Amino acid sequence: MRNGLNIAGVSEMVHEIREIPAEAVARFAVETPAGVVTPGSVTSRTLTARNGTVRMARDFRLGHRLTVTADEPDGARPTPYESALAALGACVMVTSVNGYTARGVTLGAMSITVRADLELDATGRPVAGRPLQNIAWRCDVDCDTDPDTARSINRLVTAFSPNHRVFLDAAPLDTVVLVGADGRTTALDAPAPGADSEAAGPARSTTVEATVTWEYGSEGSYVTTVGTPGARPRSGPWGVDQAKQMLGIDRAPNSQEILLAALCAELTSLLPDGSVLRAAGLLDTRGMLNVAREVPSRFHGLSLEAVAQDLSARDLSRALARSVLLATLATPREVDVELWLAGRQVVSDHSITADAEAVRDELTRKAGQQAEQTNSRKNAGHDG
C-alpha cells in the first residue's frame, strides 16, 4: 500500500483481461434531470455502472447552474463548463497518482489546475457551437523524486489519462437515440462540430478554471470559478473518487461521471422542458494499460439517449450542434501541459494526439522486445 492505493494485483488483472476481454470494459452513465427541476439549474444522478461483469452501485447527485454570470455567491453550483474542466483535472490526478505509486514514489501533495477560455455573445451566453479555447492544465506535485522520473510519469499521463485523451482526440458522440412518447426509437447522426455555430464574432471571452486537490488514494476535491479576475465566484469544494472495484471508496462520483453530467446539464439548457437525457461512456483497461494497442486509452463510446414527449429529431440535432462541450470533444486539439515539482517547473509542453500515440507505440515495441527476450531465454534453457 502506497499513497492509499494497493496496486499489487495489477499483473493478475492484466492476465485476466487478456484471457477475458469483456472484464476490461467499464461503463458509466448519468441521467438528467434527477428530481424536481428548478429554473436556472439542473441536477443529474449517476446510474448503476458496470466493471466487466460486475455491477457497481452508483448513487450520486451532481448539480449545475445553467447561466454563466459573475454575480453568483461563493459556493453556488458550477456551470457545466467548470465541471468539464474539473473532470479533466480529476482524471489527470488519478492517473498521476497511479503513475507515482507504480514507480514506488510516496506523494506529499498534488493539485491539478485546468483553465480554458469560454467565448460569450453580447448577452453573456456561451456562443453556440464554439468549442472551449486554450485548454491547459498544470500539475503541482510535492514528493521525493528526481525531475526525470516526474517527467516520465507526466509523459505517460498525457498518453493514458482517459479524460485528457477525450479532450485531446476527436471524440464525438458515437450514438444518439431519440425515444418518443410511444416508446419508438429514432437513431440520429451526431451533427458536425459547430454545425450551428453562430456566425457573428463573440463579444468577449471569459476564463473557466478548476483546481483539483489530491487527498488520499483516488480521493480528491475540486473548486471551480468562471469570470474575469476580481469577479470570479467560487464553486465547491466538491468530491471526486472511484468505485471500490476501481481502487476507490465510493465517496463521490468519478471524473467520467462528472464529465457526462456536465454534457447532460448543458444540453438540458438547449432543449425544451420535459426532456430526460441519459449519457454513457466506456473505459477499457486494455487501452489504459496498453495491453491491447488497438483499444483507445481515452474515455470512449460516448452515447446519448433523449426521452421526451414533444421533442423532435430536429430540435435534438440543433441542440447537439449548439453545444460548446460536444464541439470541444469532437475536435482534436492541443492541450498545454505544465508540471511543477516542489515549486520548480520541469515540464512545459503542447500535448497532441500524435505524441500520445507515439508513446503507446514506443511502449508496445518495448513490450514486444521484452517478450522476445523472455522467450529466447526460455528456449535456450530448454535446449540446455
C-alpha positions, 0 to 999 in steps of 0.5 A: 500500500502506497499513497492509499492505493494497493496496486499489487494485483495489477499483473493478475488483472492484466492476465485476466483481461487478456484471457477475458476481454469483456472484464476490461470494459467499464461503463458509466452513465448519468441521467438528467434531470434527477428530481424536481427541476428548478429554473436556472439549474439542473441536477443529474444522478449517476446510474448503476455502472458496470466493471466487466461483469460486475455491477457497481452501485452508483448513487450520486447527485451532481448539480449545475447552474445553467447561466454563466454570470459573475454575480453568483455567491461563493459556493453556488453550483458550477456551470457545466463548463467548470465541471468539464474542466474539473473532470479533466483535472480529476482524471489527470490526478488519478492517473498521476497518482497511479503513475507515482505509486507504480514507480514506488514514489510516496506523494506529499501533495498534488493539485491539478489546475485546468483553465480554458477560455469560454467565448460569450455573445453580447448577452453573456451566453456561451456562443453556440457551437464554439468549442472551449479555447486554450485548454491547459492544465498544470500539475503541482506535485510535492514528493521525493523524486528526481525531475526525470522520473516526474517527467516520465510519469507526466509523459505517460499521463498525457498518453493514458489519462482517459479524460485528457485523451477525450479532450485531446482526440476527436471524440464525438458522440458515437450514438444518439437515440431519440425515444418518443412518447410511444416508446419508438426509437429514432437513431440520429447522426451526431451533427458536425462540430459547430454545425450551428455555430453562430456566425457573428464574432463573440463579444468577449471571452471569459476564463473557466478554471478548476483546481483539483486537490489530491487527498488520499488514494483516488480521493480528491476535491475540486473548486471551480470559478468562471469570470474575469479576475476580481469577479470570479465566484467560487464553486465547491469544494466538491468530491471526486473518487472511484468505485471500490472495484476501481481502487476507490471508496465510493465517496463521490462520483468519478471524473467520467461521471462528472464529465457526462453530467456536465454534457447532460446539464448543458444540453438540458439548457438547449432543449425544451422542458420535459426532456430526460437525457441519459449519457454513457461512456466506456473505459477499457483497461486494455487501452489504459494499460496498453495491453491491447494497442488497438483499444483507445486509452481515452474515455470512449463510446460516448452515447446519448439517449433523449426521452421526451414527449414533444421533442423532435429529431430536429430540435435534438440535432440543433441542440447537439450542434449548439453545444460548446462541450460536444464541439470541444470533444469532437475536435482534436486539439492541443492541450498545454501541459505544465508540471511543477515539482516542489515549486520548480517547473520541469515540464512545459509542453503542447500535448497532441494526439500524435505524441500520445500515440507515439508513446503507446507505440514506443511502449508496445515495441518495448513490450514486444522486445521484452517478450522476445527476450523472455522467450529466447531465454526460455528456449535456450534453457530448454535446449540446455 
